[in-house]
Amino acid sequence: MGWELFTRDELAWRALGLAGLIGATRLLRCGSFGFTKNRLWSPPNSPFCFRESFLVIEPKHALVLFSGGQDSTACLAWALSRYDRVETIGFDYGQRHRVELDQRLVILDAIRASMPQWGNKLGDDHLLDLGLLGQISDTALTRDTAIAMAESGLPTTFVPGRNLVFLTFAGALAYRRGLGVLVGGMCETDYSGYPDCRRATLDAMEQSLSLGMDVSFKLATPLMYLTKAQTWDLAFALGGDALIDLTVEHSHTCYTGDRSMRHDWGYGCGTCPACELRAAGWQQWQAQHQGQAVQGARVAP
Ligand SMILES: [Zn+2]
């Protein structure tokens, strides 16, 4: 019988030796044996190295909800200016046009090509299919009517609580990617009609995501109390003329997806609520910005 080849003590020593060998191999390959707070378990990919299975939730790594619009471009720049690594997430929910989704990639490529200090921090981009949102929105598909703008300035395709859905998926992805900060362009100032853009809602969401996934997420909303003009100002402070030019040229806000008309504030139909808001913010900022530039020139010796 095989068991009789070894005494009980010899078997114990051999088991101990094998455990030591596995531990030492893992230490060499992974740099750690350890379990620490906020390390996440999933089935190991390798029998010897569990590094890929133990993701650390990094407070200096961020996931930006990036739609390709002006606001989320400013949020992306804000995140790139303060976090060590930044990934982006977008949602395909059956938008009536794919212009924003296409422009997302154009903006990311432009940052990588022309802003190396930020491009080096820019990690993976993720596009999630949330086509099911179309089943609960009041769209031309379900009502056989054309898209319309409500008095609030919101398109009738608006889905109540949509940001909560987006943030839940973003949180789940951030958990898997070890990203501790979610960054969104929600704003109370210009969008008071959206209750899921209010900071109080997002405070509750931050707590829900952190409790629900047992990690410490931060939900950052740098535009929360800014006007559109101040958002342009923030972009200028973060990235100067280069970021302003990039935002004007490549970010897309127009609800109708028009990119045939170029205005000084960028492309769009010029008449939908999103275009009107963007144009008004740009003109207000231009007036202030040019005023400051003139004042600066007068002060300069
Ligand atoms: Zn428009």
Residues whose N, C-alpha, C, O or C-beta is under 5 A from the ligand:
A	BS01	ZN	C254 Y255 T256 G268 C269 G270 T271 C272 C275
